[in-house]
């Protein structure tokens, strides 16, 4: 259940934050945004499993 909540939350963040602002931000900002989301999602999923 916890993993599902994490995935739904991150899906919302990606849809509302990344997709809407993607064309308006620089490439460097978009790369940082994607890396930050990827790292935090990985850490939260590992924490949820353990």
C-alpha positions as CSV (number, residue, x, y, z in Angstrom):
1,X,0.0,0.0,0.0
2,X,2.8,2.4,0.9
3,X,4.5,1.8,-2.4
4,X,1.3,2.6,-4.3
5,X,1.0,5.9,-2.5
6,X,4.6,6.8,-3.3
7,X,4.1,6.0,-7.0
8,X,0.8,7.9,-7.2
9,X,2.4,10.9,-5.5
10,X,5.4,11.0,-7.8
11,X,3.2,10.5,-10.8
12,X,1.3,13.6,-9.8
13,X,4.5,15.6,-9.3
14,X,5.8,14.5,-12.7
15,X,2.5,15.3,-14.5
16,X,1.9,18.7,-12.8
17,X,5.4,19.9,-12.3
18,X,7.6,18.5,-15.0
19,X,5.3,18.3,-18.0
20,X,3.7,21.7,-17.6
21,X,6.9,23.6,-17.1
22,X,9.2,21.5,-19.4
23,X,9.2,23.8,-22.4
24,X,9.6,27.0,-20.3
25,X,12.7,25.9,-18.4
26,X,16.3,25.5,-19.6
27,X,17.7,22.2,-20.4
28,X,19.9,22.3,-17.3
29,X,16.9,22.9,-15.0
30,X,15.0,20.1,-16.6
31,X,17.9,17.6,-16.2
32,X,18.3,18.7,-12.5
33,X,14.5,18.2,-12.0
34,X,14.5,14.8,-13.6
35,X,17.6,13.6,-11.6
36,X,16.1,14.9,-8.4
37,X,12.9,13.1,-8.9
38,X,14.7,9.9,-9.9
39,X,16.9,9.9,-6.9
40,X,14.2,10.7,-4.4
41,X,11.8,8.2,-5.9
42,X,14.5,5.5,-5.7
43,X,15.3,6.3,-2.1
44,X,11.6,6.3,-1.1
45,X,10.9,3.0,-2.9
46,X,13.9,1.3,-1.2
47,X,12.8,2.7,2.2
48,X,9.2,1.5,1.6
49,X,10.4,-2.0,0.7
50,X,12.8,-2.3,3.7
